[in-house]
Amino acid sequence: MAVNISRFVSVEDLRRAAKRRLPRPVFDYIDGGAEGEVTLRGNVRAFEEIAFRPRCAVETPPPHLQTTVLGTPIALPIILAPVGSSRMFWPRGEEVAASVAGAAGTIYSLSTLSGCRLEDVKKATPGPAWYQLYLCGGRDVAAATLQRARDAGFSALILTIDTAVAGMRERDLRNGVKELLTRRPGAMLPYIPQFLAKPGWLVPFLRDGGLMKFPNVVLADGPMLYADVGAMLEQSTVTWSDLRWIREIWKGPVVIKGVHTGDDARRAVDEGANAIVVSNHGGRQLDSVHPTIRVLPEIVAAVDGRIDVLLDGGVRRGGDVVKALCLGARAVLVGRAYAYGLAAAGAPGVRRALDILQADIARTMKLLGCTSLAELDRPYVSVPADWRAHP
Ligand code: GLV
């Protein structure tokens, strides 16, 4: 059935459509967070606590949304964040999302936990792409992937530093993800009806090959299996010292993702990072950390203009992007916002998510009395008084 894409007027509409189409375990993988989901909710709420301070009755020609990140020009200050398992949301999901990002003039970031080959994803986009690295399988496995990513033309490497162990996603446990991955029919059976109830998802999923493996993590016996992700992450904690050997293989820019404090931001700069992402992994790792937008000012002050500061977490509206830029981010990464669109409607859904955010940004800037991203600055926002106290 053809979906009338224009009826989705917000990211929340795309979220609801994704919920209708996906089986519960898949939807909850996108939508859920760690433990009590305090940080997941906090990321969104913290944006709501920031108020705008517009300047009215000024000329506002159509605002320019172009910027550069790591010297790469992009058409809007939004990058697609690495999102694992996108191939579960829509057939060949990583390739689909990458092609839309490229057509929109922005960067697609490919997760290590991708269901599509990195070479195919790079080919799918006419634009730039970044590769996100977990050290699953150890150093040699990662080194081989890095070489492939370089050869394929990925232009920057994202190193995620907040995943020493997979977060405790309670929704996954309740939905039987552990049992489903045992491949033992007796254990799986109680959880199968969730999938049969969603034929609009199930038929394309089976046609696309069913449960994905991870073709960019090639172990001695072949691509890493879905069931092995947790154990592999735990055996492969990234530390600052890894940056040195990674740099020997990866000559291009390195983006450190998962920075929560000014201290870690300074450390990243000292260790030679070319950019950082202020990120709590969308509230999917350590719960009860501060929302990213709340710690952004501390981190921007610590970095002091030496490298680009990016942010993810809680971005659901273009106004959120504008708030992040006013507080010093160069651009934002969006994960769920586009993943809901992908899961709801494939390429048109991703396109819709980006169109909504882009139109929001342009409108918000006009209403603020701003014509370029460079003008977005502290005086345009008011943050709660207690944010200014020491974190
Ligand atoms: C993977 O990084 C995830 O958050 O599920």
Boltz pocket constraint, residues with backbone or C-beta under 6 A from the ligand:
constraints:
  - pocket:
      binder: B
      contacts: [[A, 29], [A, 84], [A, 113], [A, 281], [A, 284]]
      max_distance: 6.0
